[in-house]
């Protein structure tokens, strides 16, 4: 009997994160004046220890003991050999996945919410604010705040707040406070409500409210937290890839293909970056970030300077972007419905180290059903995008008769997103693919911003 | 740093289940004629290999390789040291729990749904039927049927069907079919609908429909499956206690107190029975099944012969029972809202080997909140009943200054039951405690049935 899972003991959780900034060249984020942002400009938003981590050039960064001790609630996560999927596809490929759905909030997100809350607490902060769309990130931050005895306030996009009441209940069970956005708590919220009393809200507005709530606390004890895109966020996620590497080593395997879904880039980068280091050093690996065809940031949008949020509060980030005002079609892709992409992931795509792919909603959910019925776990809608590509690669391996080793990230379970499967099974969903014209239109918002340089890291 | 989790590799999953029938004396189940039921009378309902297991006197029963291979999707489950809870309660007790929430359906239920479907398949069965109340059992059976390529039809109590659409979506994602009960598919369902078109349904009706759907299939290829109460069901769950024992041995621990919530008795018996064997052999252990004060089967109801279902389809079982027509108050206790109890658990309570406890809804959910914020996992409403007793025992250990070792079963997570926490946090719930008069009234239904003997196993 082939072992399904490779498990490690707690003492084998990696002790350091891998910082890809040590190995690639990056364009700097720019402030409103067009000049590179200085750390102190970010100080009202993030604590200085995290800002230092955001710009650190060190290749390896120690994981604090306090963080390791909370990681141990669910880490090391299992590395699973997808034996049932292999059998169903009759493929010679050996398929492995990191099961990040085992964390209490059900996704990879607490890999960064826990250290973020820890660093804030060490810095003397008492309250955290953030936004959440589908609810995964707000849940993960509430979970982490409960662990450190911190207050947590989550601005949740109203339409999701109304459609997914379980997410609010989850956050509040952990002691967080979840507010529908736009709210009357912030000026940003009130302004929008005055103009559009019936607005369903947007991630852009929710980010504005969360940032405002943090910077306007005159006690200085509140900071804002972001769940993806930024360097320190992806850094924290590299515990996933480092663990996977260790686990594969114990059985003498090394991946030929690495696959992860990509919205802001954090679960993808978390798995892939430790292998990117090997690729930079000469290893031959195919590495695929996978995005929704309805939100084709890496596959269709240009590499530009753009804001991370609709309200233009963030610095200009060098990234692939569909434009900060872009509103993706209503596909069931949760956190993948984001206009931008982590600058690190964007840079690595530019250099050809990563090769981006896009899949349609129906292909993604069909793969989700196949994996639910073979490997047993019901995947999050985000994860199904990686799965569709895994299935495609496994079929290709069969055609080519190649014993490829495929590694992917099972970023979360879909137990709070079952509506997507219900609608798929009832044949109520269709595909959305953006036309070139729609993309051109969305891109107008960054036409006048400075352009990043085409850097070569190697 | 104290390790939070004791993990084992797949090769360490127990290879045999423990059958408590080998070590205790039991009254036999009785047929409609008042005589002991013979195996062939059950043949239209269950496959013969499971009927043989139901009455087997063997102490150890081999777990088939095919079952072990599917158990390996989530087993061995972690044994967790509840360090954060210990700290919060400042108790000298060392508290451990078996985390059964890690299975894909999120509870201990697949420990028996997987072998049940396996034995049915081996026997040549192609379709399974069952009922489900809150949805845990129907989900677990759908999951298992997907693994073995079997059809699955679940009759779900209409009120839950309407209130918990995610459960239906979950079952159907695994390929099961979920029908609101009463349905027009069965005579039992049609009869009820004719009389009471607006009935919310009941577990009793749903059982009737599931049994009828199985026995009326003239091809002989359909059988019914039950998720608790019966001997073979609790037998399959003993993998939990056997694993826990192994895990505790690796760190040189042995429990002084064992706690599990008890509805039909399967998660409780699964954890406790391997230790009951030790207790019978002279070990001093306190073992507590915990039930809702609103459904006090073991703590308030007599030991009698009664039917397992409202429609009186099942044989008469020797058990503690509130009466087969009993409808418990609307507490958030999911699968604990059952009028009867596993005959094995009942017998062991009679003999004083187990000491039953009852807790109120508000105490249970308060413990659920405490555990969510310390250990991180949001427990199922059922599990919170065990938790309230764990908290009480830990406080007692503190008062007494005793270094007790407490072991309990975290039977499932509450991610599809978050409404209970939402209402609790909003202060919308109250306690229900049954009056003696209400209990007397409910007990009239078994007044004329034969009485079981007061047996002594030791």
Interface residues (C-beta under 8 A of the other chain):
Chain A: X1 X3 X4 X5 X7 X9 X10 X11 X65 X68 X69 X70 X72 X73 X74 X84 X102 X104 X106 X143 X146 X147 X165 X166 X168 X169 X170 X172 X173 X174 X175 X368 X369 X372 X373 X375 X376 X377 X378 X415 X416 X418 X419 X421 X422 X425
Chain B: X1 X3 X4 X5 X7 X9 X10 X11 X65 X68 X69 X70 X72 X73 X74 X84 X102 X104 X106 X143 X146 X147 X165 X166 X168 X169 X170 X172 X173 X174 X175 X368 X369 X372 X373 X375 X376 X377 X378 X415 X416 X418 X419 X421 X422 X425
